[in-house]
Amino acid sequence: MICPNCLKKLKVIDSRETSPGSNERIQKCVCPECEQKYCVAVKNERPDVATTITTKKLMTGYPA
């Protein structure tokens, strides 16, 4: 991601899924230049990871 103020590359300080199994993440970013903070919603590049998490979640707590 790029800072709209000074066009430098943003540094990700925190990244978490919006909800378990979703393929969207919320990233908290900070600009190294002007120190402006941003929250960015990003689509997961690796949907297979999200699928794995969902599968595990479904398997636990449900008797086969």
BAGUPA-246761 format. One record per atom (N, C-alpha, C): residue number from 1; atom name; x, y, z. Coordinates in nm, 4 decimals, padded with zeros to 6 digits. Example, Ala and Ser with C-alpha at 12.3 -4.5 7.8 and 13.67 -1.06 7.14 Angstrom:
BEGIN
+-----+----+----------+----------+----------+
|   i | at |        u |        v |        w |
+-----+----+----------+----------+----------+
|   1 |  N |  01.3190 | -00.5690 |  00.7800 |
|   1 | CA |  01.2300 | -00.4500 |  00.7800 |
|   1 |  C |  01.3200 | -00.3300 |  00.7800 |
|   2 |  N |  01.2850 | -00.2250 |  00.7080 |
|   2 | CA |  01.3670 | -00.1060 |  00.7140 |
|   2 |  C |  01.2900 |  00.0030 |  00.7870 |
+-----+----+----------+----------+----------+
END
This chain:
BEGIN
+-----+----+----------+----------+----------+
|   i | at |        u |        v |        w |
+-----+----+----------+----------+----------+
|   1 |  N |  00.0843 | -00.1190 |  00.0000 |
|   1 | CA |  00.0000 |  00.0000 |  00.0000 |
|   1 |  C |  00.0888 |  00.1254 |  00.0000 |
|   2 |  N |  00.0340 |  00.2325 | -00.0554 |
|   2 | CA |  00.1107 |  00.3567 | -00.0673 |
|   2 |  C |  00.0379 |  00.4701 |  00.0039 |
|   3 |  N |  00.1132 |  00.5508 |  00.0759 |
|   3 | CA |  00.0574 |  00.6642 |  00.1487 |
|   3 |  C |  00.0061 |  00.7703 |  00.0505 |
|   4 |  N | -00.1213 |  00.8109 |  00.0633 |
|   4 | CA | -00.1748 |  00.9128 | -00.0270 |
|   4 |  C | -00.1096 |  01.0506 | -00.0065 |
|   5 |  N | -00.0513 |  01.0738 |  00.1108 |
|   5 | CA |  00.0137 |  01.2030 |  00.1385 |
|   5 |  C |  00.1456 |  01.2182 |  00.0660 |
|   6 |  N |  00.2394 |  01.1285 |  00.0946 |
|   6 | CA |  00.3745 |  01.1472 |  00.0411 |
|   6 |  C |  00.4178 |  01.0344 | -00.0528 |
|   7 |  N |  00.3258 |  00.9436 | -00.0836 |
|   7 | CA |  00.3495 |  00.8366 | -00.1804 |
|   7 |  C |  00.4634 |  00.7406 | -00.1440 |
|   8 |  N |  00.4896 |  00.7281 | -00.0149 |
|   8 | CA |  00.5873 |  00.6278 |  00.0301 |
|   8 |  C |  00.5128 |  00.4975 |  00.0577 |
|   9 |  N |  00.5871 |  00.3880 |  00.0608 |
|   9 | CA |  00.5267 |  00.2578 |  00.0894 |
|   9 |  C |  00.4930 |  00.2501 |  00.2378 |
|  10 |  N |  00.3700 |  00.2065 |  00.2673 |
|  10 | CA |  00.3275 |  00.1967 |  00.4066 |
|  10 |  C |  00.3860 |  00.0726 |  00.4729 |
|  11 |  N |  00.4130 |  00.0844 |  00.6015 |
|  11 | CA |  00.4651 | -00.0273 |  00.6793 |
|  11 |  C |  00.3487 | -00.0881 |  00.7575 |
|  12 |  N |  00.3267 | -00.2197 |  00.7450 |
|  12 | CA |  00.2165 | -00.2866 |  00.8140 |
|  12 |  C |  00.2555 | -00.3100 |  00.9589 |
|  13 |  N |  00.1736 | -00.2598 |  01.0534 |
|  13 | CA |  00.2048 | -00.2810 |  01.1944 |
|  13 |  C |  00.1140 | -00.3861 |  01.2578 |
|  14 |  N | -00.0022 | -00.4115 |  01.1942 |
|  14 | CA | -00.0921 | -00.5133 |  01.2475 |
|  14 |  C | -00.1794 | -00.5652 |  01.1350 |
|  15 |  N | -00.2089 | -00.6946 |  01.1381 |
|  15 | CA | -00.2905 | -00.7533 |  01.0329 |
|  15 |  C | -00.3762 | -00.8627 |  01.0940 |
|  16 |  N | -00.5078 | -00.8538 |  01.0760 |
|  16 | CA | -00.5944 | -00.9593 |  01.1284 |
|  16 |  C | -00.7131 | -00.9811 |  01.0367 |
|  17 |  N | -00.7699 | -01.1030 |  01.0454 |
|  17 | CA | -00.8860 | -01.1339 |  00.9616 |
|  17 |  C | -01.0083 | -01.0610 |  01.0128 |
|  18 |  N | -01.0948 | -01.0193 |  00.9204 |
|  18 | CA | -01.2182 | -00.9508 |  00.9600 |
|  18 |  C | -01.3082 | -01.0467 |  01.0375 |
|  19 |  N | -01.3170 | -01.1714 |  00.9917 |
|  19 | CA | -01.3876 | -01.2760 |  01.0662 |
|  19 |  C | -01.3229 | -01.4087 |  01.0306 |
|  20 |  N | -01.3265 | -01.5067 |  01.1216 |
|  20 | CA | -01.2592 | -01.6345 |  01.0950 |
|  20 |  C | -01.3113 | -01.6982 |  00.9665 |
|  21 |  N | -01.2205 | -01.7413 |  00.8814 |
|  21 | CA | -01.2608 | -01.8072 |  00.7582 |
|  21 |  C | -01.2903 | -01.7118 |  00.6439 |
|  22 |  N | -01.2967 | -01.5823 |  00.6711 |
|  22 | CA | -01.3215 | -01.4887 |  00.5614 |
|  22 |  C | -01.1914 | -01.4684 |  00.4868 |
|  23 |  N | -01.2003 | -01.4276 |  00.3610 |
|  23 | CA | -01.0751 | -01.4057 |  00.2873 |
|  23 |  C | -01.0439 | -01.2572 |  00.2793 |
|  24 |  N | -01.0757 | -01.1864 |  00.3866 |
|  24 | CA | -01.0443 | -01.0439 |  00.3916 |
|  24 |  C | -00.9687 | -01.0144 |  00.5207 |
|  25 |  N | -00.8716 | -00.9266 |  00.5112 |
|  25 | CA | -00.7925 | -00.8890 |  00.6281 |
|  25 |  C | -00.7994 | -00.7386 |  00.6487 |
|  26 |  N | -00.7892 | -00.6981 |  00.7755 |
|  26 | CA | -00.7751 | -00.5563 |  00.8059 |
|  26 |  C | -00.6288 | -00.5349 |  00.8435 |
|  27 |  N | -00.5632 | -00.4454 |  00.7722 |
|  27 | CA | -00.4235 | -00.4160 |  00.8020 |
|  27 |  C | -00.4124 | -00.2751 |  00.8564 |
|  28 |  N | -00.3445 | -00.2629 |  00.9711 |
|  28 | CA | -00.3131 | -00.1301 |  01.0225 |
|  28 |  C | -00.1747 | -00.0957 |  00.9704 |
|  29 |  N | -00.1677 |  00.0170 |  00.8999 |
|  29 | CA | -00.0417 |  00.0575 |  00.8388 |
|  29 |  C |  00.0003 |  00.1941 |  00.8907 |
|  30 |  N |  00.1300 |  00.2186 |  00.8875 |
|  30 | CA |  00.1818 |  00.3508 |  00.9235 |
|  30 |  C |  00.2819 |  00.3931 |  00.8164 |
|  31 |  N |  00.2793 |  00.5224 |  00.7839 |
|  31 | CA |  00.3735 |  00.5741 |  00.6855 |
|  31 |  C |  00.5037 |  00.6125 |  00.7552 |
|  32 |  N |  00.6172 |  00.5577 |  00.7085 |
|  32 | CA |  00.7458 |  00.5882 |  00.7730 |
|  32 |  C |  00.7856 |  00.7350 |  00.7572 |
|  33 |  N |  00.7325 |  00.8007 |  00.6547 |
|  33 | CA |  00.7706 |  00.9389 |  00.6260 |
|  33 |  C |  00.6910 |  01.0383 |  00.7106 |
|  34 |  N |  00.5579 |  01.0406 |  00.6946 |
|  34 | CA |  00.4770 |  01.1424 |  00.7628 |
|  34 |  C |  00.4056 |  01.0867 |  00.8866 |
|  35 |  N |  00.4282 |  00.9570 |  00.9158 |
|  35 | CA |  00.3741 |  00.8897 |  01.0352 |
|  35 |  C |  00.2224 |  00.8940 |  01.0450 |
|  36 |  N |  00.1567 |  00.9048 |  00.9308 |
|  36 | CA |  00.0110 |  00.8970 |  00.9253 |
|  36 |  C | -00.0293 |  00.7497 |  00.9342 |
|  37 |  N | -00.1371 |  00.7208 |  01.0092 |
|  37 | CA | -00.1799 |  00.5814 |  01.0239 |
|  37 |  C | -00.3036 |  00.5549 |  00.9375 |
|  38 |  N | -00.3096 |  00.4336 |  00.8830 |
|  38 | CA | -00.4210 |  00.3954 |  00.7968 |
|  38 |  C | -00.4709 |  00.2559 |  00.8324 |
|  39 |  N | -00.5992 |  00.2329 |  00.8097 |
|  39 | CA | -00.6554 |  00.0984 |  00.8173 |
|  39 |  C | -00.6953 |  00.0584 |  00.6758 |
|  40 |  N | -00.6459 | -00.0557 |  00.6328 |
|  40 | CA | -00.6723 | -00.0984 |  00.4965 |
|  40 |  C | -00.7364 | -00.2371 |  00.4987 |
|  41 |  N | -00.8447 | -00.2523 |  00.4230 |
|  41 | CA | -00.9057 | -00.3847 |  00.4077 |
|  41 |  C | -00.8455 | -00.4484 |  00.2827 |
|  42 |  N | -00.7889 | -00.5670 |  00.3000 |
|  42 | CA | -00.7262 | -00.6346 |  00.1862 |
|  42 |  C | -00.7858 | -00.7735 |  00.1704 |
|  43 |  N | -00.7988 | -00.8141 |  00.0462 |
|  43 | CA | -00.8404 | -00.9518 |  00.0176 |
|  43 |  C | -00.7204 | -01.0425 |  00.0416 |
|  44 |  N | -00.7474 | -01.1594 |  00.0993 |
|  44 | CA | -00.6408 | -01.2557 |  00.1222 |
|  44 |  C | -00.5876 | -01.3084 | -00.0101 |
|  45 |  N | -00.4566 | -01.3072 | -00.0259 |
|  45 | CA | -00.3982 | -01.3599 | -00.1489 |
|  45 |  C | -00.3983 | -01.5128 | -00.1471 |
|  46 |  N | -00.4073 | -01.5682 | -00.0271 |
|  46 | CA | -00.4014 | -01.7146 | -00.0156 |
|  46 |  C | -00.5331 | -01.7673 |  00.0402 |
|  47 |  N | -00.6346 | -01.7839 | -00.0443 |
|  47 | CA | -00.7641 | -01.8309 |  00.0044 |
|  47 |  C | -00.7567 | -01.9728 |  00.0611 |
|  48 |  N | -00.6546 | -02.0507 |  00.0195 |
|  48 | CA | -00.6413 | -02.1867 |  00.0724 |
|  48 |  C | -00.6178 | -02.1859 |  00.2230 |
|  49 |  N | -00.5498 | -02.0833 |  00.2737 |
|  49 | CA | -00.5252 | -02.0716 |  00.4177 |
|  49 |  C | -00.6577 | -02.0498 |  00.4917 |
|  50 |  N | -00.7391 | -01.9584 |  00.4393 |
|  50 | CA | -00.8694 | -01.9318 |  00.5001 |
|  50 |  C | -00.9558 | -02.0572 |  00.4992 |
|  51 |  N | -00.9511 | -02.1325 |  00.3893 |
|  51 | CA | -01.0281 | -02.2559 |  00.3790 |
|  51 |  C | -00.9840 | -02.3548 |  00.4857 |
|  52 |  N | -00.8534 | -02.3663 |  00.5058 |
|  52 | CA | -00.7998 | -02.4577 |  00.6057 |
|  52 |  C | -00.8517 | -02.4219 |  00.7447 |
|  53 |  N | -00.8488 | -02.2920 |  00.7772 |
|  53 | CA | -00.8969 | -02.2456 |  00.9071 |
|  53 |  C | -01.0444 | -02.2824 |  00.9255 |
|  54 |  N | -01.1267 | -02.2573 |  00.8227 |
|  54 | CA | -01.2691 | -02.2882 |  00.8281 |
|  54 |  C | -01.2897 | -02.4378 |  00.8495 |
|  55 |  N | -01.2162 | -02.5183 |  00.7737 |
|  55 | CA | -01.2308 | -02.6635 |  00.7838 |
|  55 |  C | -01.1992 | -02.7112 |  00.9244 |
|  56 |  N | -01.0889 | -02.6615 |  00.9814 |
|  56 | CA | -01.0508 | -02.6993 |  01.1170 |
|  56 |  C | -01.1598 | -02.6609 |  01.2160 |
|  57 |  N | -01.2132 | -02.5413 |  01.1993 |
|  57 | CA | -01.3146 | -02.4905 |  01.2902 |
|  57 |  C | -01.4404 | -02.5787 |  01.2850 |
|  58 |  N | -01.4798 | -02.6186 |  01.1658 |
|  58 | CA | -01.5976 | -02.7030 |  01.1522 |
|  58 |  C | -01.5754 | -02.8415 |  01.2119 |
|  59 |  N | -01.4521 | -02.8921 |  01.1994 |
|  59 | CA | -01.4245 | -03.0263 |  01.2482 |
|  59 |  C | -01.4217 | -03.0331 |  01.4004 |
|  60 |  N | -01.3798 | -02.9277 |  01.4661 |
|  60 | CA | -01.3773 | -02.9285 |  01.6114 |
|  60 |  C | -01.5162 | -02.8967 |  01.6645 |
|  61 |  N | -01.5598 | -02.9702 |  01.7625 |
|  61 | CA | -01.6880 | -02.9404 |  01.8251 |
|  61 |  C | -01.8062 | -03.0108 |  01.7611 |
|  62 |  N | -01.7854 | -03.0753 |  01.6474 |
|  62 | CA | -01.8938 | -03.1514 |  01.5852 |
|  62 |  C | -01.8573 | -03.2982 |  01.5826 |
|  63 |  N | -01.9373 | -03.3840 |  01.6474 |
|  63 | CA | -01.9073 | -03.5280 |  01.6413 |
|  63 |  C | -01.9243 | -03.5811 |  01.5000 |
|  64 |  N | -01.8355 | -03.6696 |  01.4609 |
|  64 | CA | -01.8396 | -03.7215 |  01.3238 |
|  64 |  C | -01.9594 | -03.8136 |  01.3039 |
+-----+----+----------+----------+----------+
END
